[in-house]
Amino acid sequence: QVQLVESGGGLVQAGGSLRLSCAASGRSFSSYVMGWFRQAPGKEREFVAAISWSDDVTYYADSVKGRFTISRDNAKNTVYLQMNSLKPEDTAVYYCAAGLLTGARALLRPSSYNYWGQGTQVTVSS
């Protein structure tokens, strides 16, 4: 049984940085895609970034490309999201997700993921 736990959220000023962590446990993740999504009040959950556990290929939403970096530590079963140059519009609850996906387009959709963490709040002040 897969469990995902996010941490690292908080309050930061615009232009600052945060590093989110997603600790995974319960199963082997060798065939999984790990994703980060975010959801602001009144908004749909949106894709932020994803990484393939097996081949380390990364994907980013246009809104965060060049500012955010997703990475993994295989030994710790942990995925990270390094967020730099944060903007107020980055404010949201950030969720870690895992899924057995087929096709690059599938990783953009929340419905493609089978497991979700509880979320961690990121607030960026101006």
C-alpha positions in Angstrom: 0.0 0.0 0.0 1.5 3.3 -1.1 1.7 6.3 1.2 2.9 9.8 0.2 3.7 12.5 2.8 4.5 16.1 1.7 6.5 18.5 3.8 8.4 21.8 3.4 5.6 24.3 2.7 5.4 27.6 4.5 5.2 31.4 4.1 7.8 33.1 1.9 8.2 36.5 0.3 8.0 37.0 -3.5 11.3 36.1 -5.0 12.2 33.7 -2.3 12.6 29.9 -2.3 11.1 26.8 -0.8 11.9 23.1 -1.1 9.1 20.6 -0.9 9.6 16.9 -0.1 7.5 13.9 -0.8 8.4 10.8 1.1 7.0 7.6 -0.4 6.6 4.2 1.3 4.8 0.9 1.0 5.6 -0.4 -2.5 8.3 -0.4 -5.2 8.1 2.7 -7.3 10.4 1.6 -10.1 7.6 1.9 -12.7 5.9 5.0 -11.4 5.7 8.6 -12.4 5.8 11.0 -9.5 4.0 14.3 -9.9 3.5 17.6 -8.1 0.1 19.4 -8.4 -1.2 22.5 -6.8 -4.7 23.8 -6.0 -5.6 27.4 -5.0 -9.0 28.2 -3.5 -11.7 28.1 -6.1 -9.4 26.7 -8.7 -9.0 23.3 -10.3 -6.0 21.2 -9.3 -3.2 21.9 -11.8 -0.1 20.1 -13.0 3.2 21.6 -11.8 6.0 19.0 -12.5 6.6 15.3 -12.9 9.5 12.9 -12.9 9.7 9.3 -14.1 11.1 7.1 -11.4 12.8 4.7 -13.8 14.4 7.0 -16.4 14.6 10.4 -14.5 12.8 12.3 -17.3 11.3 15.5 -16.1 8.3 17.6 -17.2 7.2 21.1 -16.1 4.2 23.3 -16.5 5.0 26.4 -18.6 4.1 28.6 -15.6 7.0 27.2 -13.5 9.5 26.2 -16.1 12.9 27.8 -15.3 11.9 28.4 -11.7 11.0 25.0 -10.3 13.1 21.8 -10.3 11.8 18.3 -9.6 14.3 15.7 -8.5 14.4 12.4 -6.7 16.5 10.5 -4.2 16.1 6.8 -5.0 17.8 5.6 -1.7 15.3 7.7 0.4 12.3 7.1 -1.8 11.8 10.8 -1.8 10.9 13.3 -4.5 11.7 17.0 -4.2 10.4 20.2 -5.7 12.8 23.1 -5.5 10.9 26.3 -6.0 12.8 29.5 -6.7 11.8 33.0 -7.7 8.4 32.4 -6.1 5.5 34.6 -7.1 2.2 35.3 -5.3 0.4 33.3 -8.0 2.3 30.3 -6.8 0.3 30.3 -3.6 -1.6 27.0 -3.3 -1.8 23.7 -1.5 0.8 21.5 -3.2 0.2 17.8 -3.6 2.5 14.9 -4.3 1.1 12.1 -6.5 2.1 8.8 -7.9 0.8 6.7 -10.8 1.4 4.1 -13.4 1.0 6.2 -16.5 1.0 5.5 -20.2 2.0 8.3 -22.4 3.5 11.7 -21.7 0.2 13.6 -22.0 -1.4 11.4 -19.2 1.0 12.9 -16.6 -0.7 16.3 -16.9 -4.0 15.1 -15.7 -4.8 14.5 -12.0 -7.1 11.6 -12.9 -4.0 9.7 -14.2 -2.6 9.3 -10.7 -3.6 6.6 -8.2 -2.0 7.9 -5.0 -2.0 11.3 -3.4 -0.4 12.9 -0.4 -2.3 15.1 2.1 -0.9 18.4 0.7 1.3 21.2 2.1 0.4 24.9 2.0 2.7 27.3 0.2 2.0 31.0 0.6 3.9 33.7 -1.2 3.5 37.2 -0.1 4.1 40.3 -2.2 
